[in-house]
Amino acid sequence: MNPNNEARAGASDQEEQRVDEIVRSGPAGAIAVAGIATAIVVALWFAFYFLVFLPRGVIH
């Protein structure tokens, strides 16, 4: 038996446990980024609406 292989197997178990903990905590960062991006798009839409469309007035 090669002792290096046993050390790698132990590290692999620790790494798998760490990955499982991260996955259990959920995609909080991805949800935060998506929320911020959505807020920016909505803010730009309102800015465009109030600063471009409304000042032009009603089209006849």
PDB file of N, CA, C, O and CB in Angstrom:
ATOM      1  N   MET A   1       0.818  -1.182   0.000  1.00  0.00           N
ATOM      2  CA  MET A   1       0.000   0.000   0.000  1.00  0.00           C
ATOM      3  C   MET A   1       0.864   1.249   0.000  1.00  0.00           C
ATOM      4  O   MET A   1       1.888   1.315   0.679  1.00  0.00           O
ATOM      5  CB  MET A   1      -0.932  -0.004   1.190  1.00  0.00           C
ATOM      6  N   ASN A   2       0.450   2.200  -0.745  1.00  0.00           N
ATOM      7  CA  ASN A   2       1.172   3.456  -0.836  1.00  0.00           C
ATOM      8  C   ASN A   2       0.562   4.456   0.150  1.00  0.00           C
ATOM      9  O   ASN A   2      -0.634   4.733   0.061  1.00  0.00           O
ATOM     10  CB  ASN A   2       1.138   4.012  -2.289  1.00  0.00           C
ATOM     11  N   PRO A   3       1.325   4.997   1.070  1.00  0.00           N
ATOM     12  CA  PRO A   3       0.774   5.937   2.057  1.00  0.00           C
ATOM     13  C   PRO A   3       0.248   7.218   1.425  1.00  0.00           C
ATOM     14  O   PRO A   3      -0.636   7.864   1.987  1.00  0.00           O
ATOM     15  CB  PRO A   3       1.829   6.285   3.082  1.00  0.00           C
ATOM     16  N   ASN A   4       0.774   7.591   0.274  1.00  0.00           N
ATOM     17  CA  ASN A   4       0.295   8.797  -0.389  1.00  0.00           C
ATOM     18  C   ASN A   4      -1.166   8.651  -0.826  1.00  0.00           C
ATOM     19  O   ASN A   4      -1.938   9.607  -0.750  1.00  0.00           O
ATOM     20  CB  ASN A   4       1.177   9.118  -1.596  1.00  0.00           C
ATOM     21  N   ASN A   5      -1.539   7.457  -1.283  1.00  0.00           N
ATOM     22  CA  ASN A   5      -2.924   7.233  -1.690  1.00  0.00           C
ATOM     23  C   ASN A   5      -3.879   7.359  -0.510  1.00  0.00           C
ATOM     24  O   ASN A   5      -4.978   7.893  -0.659  1.00  0.00           O
ATOM     25  CB  ASN A   5      -3.071   5.859  -2.334  1.00  0.00           C
ATOM     26  N   GLU A   6      -3.469   6.868   0.672  1.00  0.00           N
ATOM     27  CA  GLU A   6      -4.315   6.975   1.856  1.00  0.00           C
ATOM     28  C   GLU A   6      -4.485   8.429   2.272  1.00  0.00           C
ATOM     29  O   GLU A   6      -5.573   8.835   2.679  1.00  0.00           O
ATOM     30  CB  GLU A   6      -3.726   6.162   3.010  1.00  0.00           C
ATOM     31  N   ALA A   7      -3.430   9.204   2.174  1.00  0.00           N
ATOM     32  CA  ALA A   7      -3.522  10.618   2.537  1.00  0.00           C
ATOM     33  C   ALA A   7      -4.460  11.349   1.584  1.00  0.00           C
ATOM     34  O   ALA A   7      -5.226  12.212   2.013  1.00  0.00           O
ATOM     35  CB  ALA A   7      -2.127  11.275   2.523  1.00  0.00           C
ATOM     36  N   ARG A   8      -4.411  11.021   0.324  1.00  0.00           N
ATOM     37  CA  ARG A   8      -5.303  11.651  -0.648  1.00  0.00           C
ATOM     38  C   ARG A   8      -6.756  11.268  -0.392  1.00  0.00           C
ATOM     39  O   ARG A   8      -7.649  12.103  -0.541  1.00  0.00           O
ATOM     40  CB  ARG A   8      -4.901  11.260  -2.072  1.00  0.00           C
ATOM     41  N   ALA A   9      -7.005  10.028  -0.012  1.00  0.00           N
ATOM     42  CA  ALA A   9      -8.372   9.591   0.275  1.00  0.00           C
ATOM     43  C   ALA A   9      -8.926  10.358   1.469  1.00  0.00           C
ATOM     44  O   ALA A   9     -10.097  10.737   1.459  1.00  0.00           O
ATOM     45  CB  ALA A   9      -8.416   8.069   0.545  1.00  0.00           C
ATOM     46  N   GLY A  10      -8.118  10.597   2.493  1.00  0.00           N
ATOM     47  CA  GLY A  10      -8.557  11.367   3.659  1.00  0.00           C
ATOM     48  C   GLY A  10      -8.854  12.803   3.293  1.00  0.00           C
ATOM     49  O   GLY A  10      -9.844  13.372   3.753  1.00  0.00           O
ATOM     50  N   ALA A  11      -8.010  13.393   2.474  1.00  0.00           N
ATOM     51  CA  ALA A  11      -8.235  14.767   2.030  1.00  0.00           C
ATOM     52  C   ALA A  11      -9.484  14.839   1.164  1.00  0.00           C
ATOM     53  O   ALA A  11     -10.229  15.817   1.222  1.00  0.00           O
ATOM     54  CB  ALA A  11      -7.013  15.298   1.256  1.00  0.00           C
ATOM     55  N   SER A  12      -9.711  13.814   0.369  1.00  0.00           N
ATOM     56  CA  SER A  12     -10.876  13.795  -0.493  1.00  0.00           C
ATOM     57  C   SER A  12     -12.163  13.773   0.339  1.00  0.00           C
ATOM     58  O   SER A  12     -13.134  14.451   0.004  1.00  0.00           O
ATOM     59  CB  SER A  12     -10.821  12.586  -1.435  1.00  0.00           C
ATOM     60  N   ASP A  13     -12.166  12.983   1.434  1.00  0.00           N
ATOM     61  CA  ASP A  13     -13.336  12.930   2.315  1.00  0.00           C
ATOM     62  C   ASP A  13     -13.590  14.287   2.957  1.00  0.00           C
ATOM     63  O   ASP A  13     -14.735  14.731   3.049  1.00  0.00           O
ATOM     64  CB  ASP A  13     -13.147  11.860   3.400  1.00  0.00           C
ATOM     65  N   GLN A  14     -12.532  14.937   3.398  1.00  0.00           N
ATOM     66  CA  GLN A  14     -12.683  16.265   4.007  1.00  0.00           C
ATOM     67  C   GLN A  14     -13.204  17.259   2.971  1.00  0.00           C
ATOM     68  O   GLN A  14     -14.063  18.087   3.273  1.00  0.00           O
ATOM     69  CB  GLN A  14     -11.333  16.757   4.599  1.00  0.00           C
ATOM     70  N   GLU A  15     -12.687  17.174   1.773  1.00  0.00           N
ATOM     71  CA  GLU A  15     -13.118  18.080   0.710  1.00  0.00           C
ATOM     72  C   GLU A  15     -14.586  17.839   0.360  1.00  0.00           C
ATOM     73  O   GLU A  15     -15.344  18.785   0.152  1.00  0.00           O
ATOM     74  CB  GLU A  15     -12.235  17.904  -0.540  1.00  0.00           C
ATOM     75  N   GLU A  16     -14.975  16.577   0.299  1.00  0.00           N
ATOM     76  CA  GLU A  16     -16.375  16.255   0.004  1.00  0.00           C
ATOM     77  C   GLU A  16     -17.299  16.792   1.092  1.00  0.00           C
ATOM     78  O   GLU A  16     -18.377  17.302   0.784  1.00  0.00           O
ATOM     79  CB  GLU A  16     -16.559  14.736  -0.140  1.00  0.00           C
ATOM     80  N   GLN A  17     -16.897  16.687   2.358  1.00  0.00           N
ATOM     81  CA  GLN A  17     -17.710  17.221   3.453  1.00  0.00           C
ATOM     82  C   GLN A  17     -17.832  18.736   3.332  1.00  0.00           C
ATOM     83  O   GLN A  17     -18.906  19.296   3.546  1.00  0.00           O
ATOM     84  CB  GLN A  17     -17.101  16.841   4.821  1.00  0.00           C
ATOM     85  N   ARG A  18     -16.742  19.387   2.992  1.00  0.00           N
ATOM     86  CA  ARG A  18     -16.773  20.842   2.833  1.00  0.00           C
ATOM     87  C   ARG A  18     -17.685  21.264   1.690  1.00  0.00           C
ATOM     88  O   ARG A  18     -18.442  22.227   1.814  1.00  0.00           O
ATOM     89  CB  ARG A  18     -15.367  21.377   2.596  1.00  0.00           C
ATOM     90  N   VAL A  19     -17.612  20.545   0.581  1.00  0.00           N
ATOM     91  CA  VAL A  19     -18.473  20.839  -0.559  1.00  0.00           C
ATOM     92  C   VAL A  19     -19.938  20.606  -0.189  1.00  0.00           C
ATOM     93  O   VAL A  19     -20.802  21.393  -0.574  1.00  0.00           O
ATOM     94  CB  VAL A  19     -18.079  19.973  -1.775  1.00  0.00           C
ATOM     95  N   ASP A  20     -20.225  19.540   0.549  1.00  0.00           N
ATOM     96  CA  ASP A  20     -21.596  19.267   0.974  1.00  0.00           C
ATOM     97  C   ASP A  20     -22.134  20.396   1.853  1.00  0.00           C
ATOM     98  O   ASP A  20     -23.293  20.785   1.712  1.00  0.00           O
ATOM     99  CB  ASP A  20     -21.665  17.932   1.729  1.00  0.00           C
ATOM    100  N   GLU A  21     -21.315  20.925   2.751  1.00  0.00           N
ATOM    101  CA  GLU A  21     -21.731  22.044   3.597  1.00  0.00           C
ATOM    102  C   GLU A  21     -22.044  23.280   2.760  1.00  0.00           C
ATOM    103  O   GLU A  21     -23.026  23.977   3.017  1.00  0.00           O
ATOM    104  CB  GLU A  21     -20.644  22.369   4.627  1.00  0.00           C
ATOM    105  N   ILE A  22     -21.220  23.546   1.772  1.00  0.00           N
ATOM    106  CA  ILE A  22     -21.427  24.713   0.901  1.00  0.00           C
ATOM    107  C   ILE A  22     -22.716  24.547   0.108  1.00  0.00           C
ATOM    108  O   ILE A  22     -23.492  25.494  -0.019  1.00  0.00           O
ATOM    109  CB  ILE A  22     -20.225  24.908  -0.062  1.00  0.00           C
ATOM    110  N   VAL A  23     -22.950  23.355  -0.423  1.00  0.00           N
ATOM    111  CA  VAL A  23     -24.149  23.115  -1.224  1.00  0.00           C
ATOM    112  C   VAL A  23     -25.401  23.209  -0.348  1.00  0.00           C
ATOM    113  O   VAL A  23     -26.428  23.718  -0.797  1.00  0.00           O
ATOM    114  CB  VAL A  23     -24.074  21.731  -1.912  1.00  0.00           C
ATOM    115  N   ARG A  24     -25.326  22.725   0.898  1.00  0.00           N
ATOM    116  CA  ARG A  24     -26.474  22.800   1.803  1.00  0.00           C
ATOM    117  C   ARG A  24     -26.840  24.232   2.137  1.00  0.00           C
ATOM    118  O   ARG A  24     -28.011  24.519   2.384  1.00  0.00           O
ATOM    119  CB  ARG A  24     -26.188  22.037   3.080  1.00  0.00           C
ATOM    120  N   SER A  25     -25.875  25.142   2.152  1.00  0.00           N
ATOM    121  CA  SER A  25     -26.166  26.531   2.506  1.00  0.00           C
ATOM    122  C   SER A  25     -26.964  27.233   1.418  1.00  0.00           C
ATOM    123  O   SER A  25     -27.553  28.281   1.683  1.00  0.00           O
ATOM    124  CB  SER A  25     -24.874  27.289   2.769  1.00  0.00           C
ATOM    125  N   GLY A  26     -27.003  26.701   0.218  1.00  0.00           N
ATOM    126  CA  GLY A  26     -27.839  27.246  -0.847  1.00  0.00           C
ATOM    127  C   GLY A  26     -27.143  28.278  -1.699  1.00  0.00           C
ATOM    128  O   GLY A  26     -26.017  28.686  -1.412  1.00  0.00           O
ATOM    129  N   PRO A  27     -27.826  28.699  -2.758  1.00  0.00           N
ATOM    130  CA  PRO A  27     -27.244  29.639  -3.721  1.00  0.00           C
ATOM    131  C   PRO A  27     -27.490  31.099  -3.343  1.00  0.00           C
ATOM    132  O   PRO A  27     -27.977  31.868  -4.173  1.00  0.00           O
ATOM    133  CB  PRO A  27     -27.805  29.372  -5.103  1.00  0.00           C
ATOM    134  N   ALA A  28     -27.171  31.493  -2.128  1.00  0.00           N
ATOM    135  CA  ALA A  28     -27.464  32.851  -1.661  1.00  0.00           C
ATOM    136  C   ALA A  28     -26.747  33.905  -2.505  1.00  0.00           C
ATOM    137  O   ALA A  28     -27.333  34.939  -2.825  1.00  0.00           O
ATOM    138  CB  ALA A  28     -27.063  33.001  -0.192  1.00  0.00           C
ATOM    139  N   GLY A  29     -25.516  33.662  -2.860  1.00  0.00           N
ATOM    140  CA  GLY A  29     -24.765  34.633  -3.655  1.00  0.00           C
ATOM    141  C   GLY A  29     -25.352  34.821  -5.045  1.00  0.00           C
ATOM    142  O   GLY A  29     -25.443  35.946  -5.538  1.00  0.00           O
ATOM    143  N   ALA A  30     -25.746  33.733  -5.670  1.00  0.00           N
ATOM    144  CA  ALA A  30     -26.335  33.821  -7.006  1.00  0.00           C
ATOM    145  C   ALA A  30     -27.669  34.550  -6.965  1.00  0.00           C
ATOM    146  O   ALA A  30     -27.985  35.329  -7.865  1.00  0.00           O
ATOM    147  CB  ALA A  30     -26.517  32.424  -7.607  1.00  0.00           C
ATOM    148  N   ILE A  31     -28.450  34.299  -5.926  1.00  0.00           N
ATOM    149  CA  ILE A  31     -29.738  34.988  -5.786  1.00  0.00           C
ATOM    150  C   ILE A  31     -29.515  36.474  -5.548  1.00  0.00           C
ATOM    151  O   ILE A  31     -30.253  37.304  -6.080  1.00  0.00           O
ATOM    152  CB  ILE A  31     -30.564  34.379  -4.629  1.00  0.00           C
ATOM    153  N   ALA A  32     -28.510  36.819  -4.759  1.00  0.00           N
ATOM    154  CA  ALA A  32     -28.212  38.231  -4.510  1.00  0.00           C
ATOM    155  C   ALA A  32     -27.787  38.943  -5.797  1.00  0.00           C
ATOM    156  O   ALA A  32     -28.233  40.058  -6.066  1.00  0.00           O
ATOM    157  CB  ALA A  32     -27.110  38.364  -3.447  1.00  0.00           C
ATOM    158  N   VAL A  33     -26.938  38.309  -6.578  1.00  0.00           N
ATOM    159  CA  VAL A  33     -26.491  38.914  -7.840  1.00  0.00           C
ATOM    160  C   VAL A  33     -27.668  39.079  -8.793  1.00  0.00           C
ATOM    161  O   VAL A  33     -27.797  40.118  -9.441  1.00  0.00           O
ATOM    162  CB  VAL A  33     -25.387  38.054  -8.499  1.00  0.00           C
ATOM    163  N   ALA A  34     -28.535  38.059  -8.888  1.00  0.00           N
ATOM    164  CA  ALA A  34     -29.700  38.153  -9.761  1.00  0.00           C
ATOM    165  C   ALA A  34     -30.643  39.259  -9.292  1.00  0.00           C
ATOM    166  O   ALA A  34     -31.206  39.981 -10.115  1.00  0.00           O
ATOM    167  CB  ALA A  34     -30.440  36.811  -9.811  1.00  0.00           C
ATOM    168  N   GLY A  35     -30.820  39.398  -7.985  1.00  0.00           N
ATOM    169  CA  GLY A  35     -31.674  40.450  -7.448  1.00  0.00           C
ATOM    170  C   GLY A  35     -31.137  41.837  -7.742  1.00  0.00           C
ATOM    171  O   GLY A  35     -31.895  42.736  -8.107  1.00  0.00           O
ATOM    172  N   ILE A  36     -29.846  42.013  -7.586  1.00  0.00           N
ATOM    173  CA  ILE A  36     -29.227  43.307  -7.874  1.00  0.00           C
ATOM    174  C   ILE A  36     -29.345  43.637  -9.361  1.00  0.00           C
ATOM    175  O   ILE A  36     -29.657  44.771  -9.724  1.00  0.00           O
ATOM    176  CB  ILE A  36     -27.747  43.307  -7.442  1.00  0.00           C
ATOM    177  N   ALA A  37     -29.097  42.654 -10.213  1.00  0.00           N
ATOM    178  CA  ALA A  37     -29.201  42.886 -11.653  1.00  0.00           C
ATOM    179  C   ALA A  37     -30.633  43.251 -12.046  1.00  0.00           C
ATOM    180  O   ALA A  37     -30.846  44.138 -12.873  1.00  0.00           O
ATOM    181  CB  ALA A  37     -28.740  41.642 -12.430  1.00  0.00           C
ATOM    182  N   THR A  38     -31.604  42.571 -11.456  1.00  0.00           N
ATOM    183  CA  THR A  38     -33.003  42.876 -11.743  1.00  0.00           C
ATOM    184  C   THR A  38     -33.356  44.285 -11.280  1.00  0.00           C
ATOM    185  O   THR A  38     -34.045  45.019 -11.989  1.00  0.00           O
ATOM    186  CB  THR A  38     -33.923  41.851 -11.070  1.00  0.00           C
ATOM    187  N   ALA A  39     -32.887  44.663 -10.096  1.00  0.00           N
ATOM    188  CA  ALA A  39     -33.155  46.011  -9.581  1.00  0.00           C
ATOM    189  C   ALA A  39     -32.554  47.079 -10.490  1.00  0.00           C
ATOM    190  O   ALA A  39     -33.171  48.122 -10.706  1.00  0.00           O
ATOM    191  CB  ALA A  39     -32.599  46.162  -8.159  1.00  0.00           C
ATOM    192  N   ILE A  40     -31.372  46.834 -11.019  1.00  0.00           N
ATOM    193  CA  ILE A  40     -30.736  47.791 -11.930  1.00  0.00           C
ATOM    194  C   ILE A  40     -31.552  47.935 -13.212  1.00  0.00           C
ATOM    195  O   ILE A  40     -31.763  49.047 -13.695  1.00  0.00           O
ATOM    196  CB  ILE A  40     -29.295  47.350 -12.263  1.00  0.00           C
ATOM    197  N   VAL A  41     -32.012  46.807 -13.765  1.00  0.00           N
ATOM    198  CA  VAL A  41     -32.801  46.856 -14.997  1.00  0.00           C
ATOM    199  C   VAL A  41     -34.103  47.614 -14.766  1.00  0.00           C
ATOM    200  O   VAL A  41     -34.491  48.439 -15.593  1.00  0.00           O
ATOM    201  CB  VAL A  41     -33.096  45.432 -15.510  1.00  0.00           C
ATOM    202  N   VAL A  42     -34.781  47.347 -13.654  1.00  0.00           N
ATOM    203  CA  VAL A  42     -36.034  48.037 -13.358  1.00  0.00           C
ATOM    204  C   VAL A  42     -35.788  49.531 -13.158  1.00  0.00           C
ATOM    205  O   VAL A  42     -36.556  50.358 -13.648  1.00  0.00           O
ATOM    206  CB  VAL A  42     -36.702  47.431 -12.107  1.00  0.00           C
ATOM    207  N   ALA A  43     -34.723  49.878 -12.442  1.00  0.00           N
ATOM    208  CA  ALA A  43     -34.396  51.294 -12.231  1.00  0.00           C
ATOM    209  C   ALA A  43     -34.108  51.993 -13.554  1.00  0.00           C
ATOM    210  O   ALA A  43     -34.550  53.124 -13.760  1.00  0.00           O
ATOM    211  CB  ALA A  43     -33.187  51.432 -11.293  1.00  0.00           C
ATOM    212  N   LEU A  44     -33.379  51.344 -14.451  1.00  0.00           N
ATOM    213  CA  LEU A  44     -33.114  51.937 -15.761  1.00  0.00           C
ATOM    214  C   LEU A  44     -34.403  52.101 -16.569  1.00  0.00           C
ATOM    215  O   LEU A  44     -34.569  53.097 -17.272  1.00  0.00           O
ATOM    216  CB  LEU A  44     -32.112  51.076 -16.539  1.00  0.00           C
ATOM    217  N   TRP A  45     -35.308  51.136 -16.473  1.00  0.00           N
ATOM    218  CA  TRP A  45     -36.569  51.231 -17.196  1.00  0.00           C
ATOM    219  C   TRP A  45     -37.368  52.435 -16.693  1.00  0.00           C
ATOM    220  O   TRP A  45     -37.882  53.214 -17.496  1.00  0.00           O
ATOM    221  CB  TRP A  45     -37.389  49.928 -17.039  1.00  0.00           C
ATOM    222  N   PHE A  46     -37.477  52.595 -15.355  1.00  0.00           N
ATOM    223  CA  PHE A  46     -38.200  53.740 -14.803  1.00  0.00           C
ATOM    224  C   PHE A  46     -37.525  55.060 -15.186  1.00  0.00           C
ATOM    225  O   PHE A  46     -38.206  56.028 -15.522  1.00  0.00           O
ATOM    226  CB  PHE A  46     -38.295  53.621 -13.276  1.00  0.00           C
ATOM    227  N   ALA A  47     -36.198  55.101 -15.137  1.00  0.00           N
ATOM    228  CA  ALA A  47     -35.490  56.324 -15.515  1.00  0.00           C
ATOM    229  C   ALA A  47     -35.776  56.673 -16.977  1.00  0.00           C
ATOM    230  O   ALA A  47     -36.040  57.832 -17.296  1.00  0.00           O
ATOM    231  CB  ALA A  47     -33.969  56.165 -15.286  1.00  0.00           C
ATOM    232  N   PHE A  48     -35.725  55.694 -17.851  1.00  0.00           N
ATOM    233  CA  PHE A  48     -36.006  55.923 -19.262  1.00  0.00           C
ATOM    234  C   PHE A  48     -37.443  56.402 -19.440  1.00  0.00           C
ATOM    235  O   PHE A  48     -37.702  57.322 -20.216  1.00  0.00           O
ATOM    236  CB  PHE A  48     -35.757  54.642 -20.080  1.00  0.00           C
ATOM    237  N   TYR A  49     -38.369  55.785 -18.729  1.00  0.00           N
ATOM    238  CA  TYR A  49     -39.774  56.158 -18.849  1.00  0.00           C
ATOM    239  C   TYR A  49     -40.005  57.601 -18.399  1.00  0.00           C
ATOM    240  O   TYR A  49     -40.635  58.383 -19.111  1.00  0.00           O
ATOM    241  CB  TYR A  49     -40.646  55.205 -18.028  1.00  0.00           C
ATOM    242  N   PHE A  50     -39.493  57.951 -17.215  1.00  0.00           N
ATOM    243  CA  PHE A  50     -39.737  59.289 -16.671  1.00  0.00           C
ATOM    244  C   PHE A  50     -38.907  60.376 -17.354  1.00  0.00           C
ATOM    245  O   PHE A  50     -39.352  61.519 -17.451  1.00  0.00           O
ATOM    246  CB  PHE A  50     -39.447  59.294 -15.191  1.00  0.00           C
ATOM    247  N   LEU A  51     -37.723  60.040 -17.820  1.00  0.00           N
ATOM    248  CA  LEU A  51     -36.847  61.060 -18.402  1.00  0.00           C
ATOM    249  C   LEU A  51     -36.950  61.179 -19.922  1.00  0.00           C
ATOM    250  O   LEU A  51     -36.523  62.187 -20.486  1.00  0.00           O
ATOM    251  CB  LEU A  51     -35.430  60.763 -18.033  1.00  0.00           C
ATOM    252  N   VAL A  52     -37.507  60.174 -20.593  1.00  0.00           N
ATOM    253  CA  VAL A  52     -37.584  60.225 -22.057  1.00  0.00           C
ATOM    254  C   VAL A  52     -39.037  60.248 -22.525  1.00  0.00           C
ATOM    255  O   VAL A  52     -39.425  61.150 -23.267  1.00  0.00           O
ATOM    256  CB  VAL A  52     -36.848  59.023 -22.677  1.00  0.00           C
ATOM    257  N   PHE A  53     -39.841  59.282 -22.111  1.00  0.00           N
ATOM    258  CA  PHE A  53     -41.195  59.197 -22.616  1.00  0.00           C
ATOM    259  C   PHE A  53     -42.100  60.308 -22.107  1.00  0.00           C
ATOM    260  O   PHE A  53     -42.769  60.960 -22.909  1.00  0.00           O
ATOM    261  CB  PHE A  53     -41.776  57.882 -22.257  1.00  0.00           C
ATOM    262  N   LEU A  54     -42.143  60.541 -20.815  1.00  0.00           N
ATOM    263  CA  LEU A  54     -43.066  61.543 -20.266  1.00  0.00           C
ATOM    264  C   LEU A  54     -42.755  62.958 -20.730  1.00  0.00           C
ATOM    265  O   LEU A  54     -43.696  63.692 -21.034  1.00  0.00           O
ATOM    266  CB  LEU A  54     -43.034  61.498 -18.760  1.00  0.00           C
ATOM    267  N   PRO A  55     -41.502  63.390 -20.806  1.00  0.00           N
ATOM    268  CA  PRO A  55     -41.247  64.745 -21.287  1.00  0.00           C
ATOM    269  C   PRO A  55     -41.690  64.977 -22.740  1.00  0.00           C
ATOM    270  O   PRO A  55     -41.935  66.123 -23.117  1.00  0.00           O
ATOM    271  CB  PRO A  55     -39.782  65.049 -21.159  1.00  0.00           C
ATOM    272  N   ARG A  56     -41.796  63.950 -23.548  1.00  0.00           N
ATOM    273  CA  ARG A  56     -42.223  64.113 -24.947  1.00  0.00           C
ATOM    274  C   ARG A  56     -43.705  64.411 -25.058  1.00  0.00           C
ATOM    275  O   ARG A  56     -44.150  65.006 -26.039  1.00  0.00           O
ATOM    276  CB  ARG A  56     -41.897  62.864 -25.747  1.00  0.00           C
ATOM    277  N   GLY A  57     -44.464  64.005 -24.068  1.00  0.00           N
ATOM    278  CA  GLY A  57     -45.895  64.252 -24.087  1.00  0.00           C
ATOM    279  C   GLY A  57     -46.662  63.201 -24.862  1.00  0.00           C
ATOM    280  O   GLY A  57     -46.106  62.183 -25.275  1.00  0.00           O
ATOM    281  N   VAL A  58     -47.952  63.462 -25.056  1.00  0.00           N
ATOM    282  CA  VAL A  58     -48.839  62.529 -25.728  1.00  0.00           C
ATOM    283  C   VAL A  58     -48.638  62.648 -27.235  1.00  0.00           C
ATOM    284  O   VAL A  58     -48.531  63.753 -27.766  1.00  0.00           O
ATOM    285  CB  VAL A  58     -50.316  62.792 -25.344  1.00  0.00           C
ATOM    286  N   ILE A  59     -48.586  61.509 -27.921  1.00  0.00           N
ATOM    287  CA  ILE A  59     -48.444  61.510 -29.373  1.00  0.00           C
ATOM    288  C   ILE A  59     -49.833  61.588 -29.987  1.00  0.00           C
ATOM    289  O   ILE A  59     -50.707  60.796 -29.635  1.00  0.00           O
ATOM    290  CB  ILE A  59     -47.677  60.243 -29.873  1.00  0.00           C
ATOM    291  N   HIS A  60     -50.050  62.531 -30.901  1.00  0.00           N
ATOM    292  CA  HIS A  60     -51.354  62.700 -31.557  1.00  0.00           C
ATOM    293  C   HIS A  60     -51.329  62.121 -32.942  1.00  0.00           C
ATOM    294  O   HIS A  60     -52.336  62.169 -33.649  1.00  0.00           O
ATOM    295  CB  HIS A  60     -51.750  64.170 -31.619  1.00  0.00           C
TER     296      HIS A  60
END
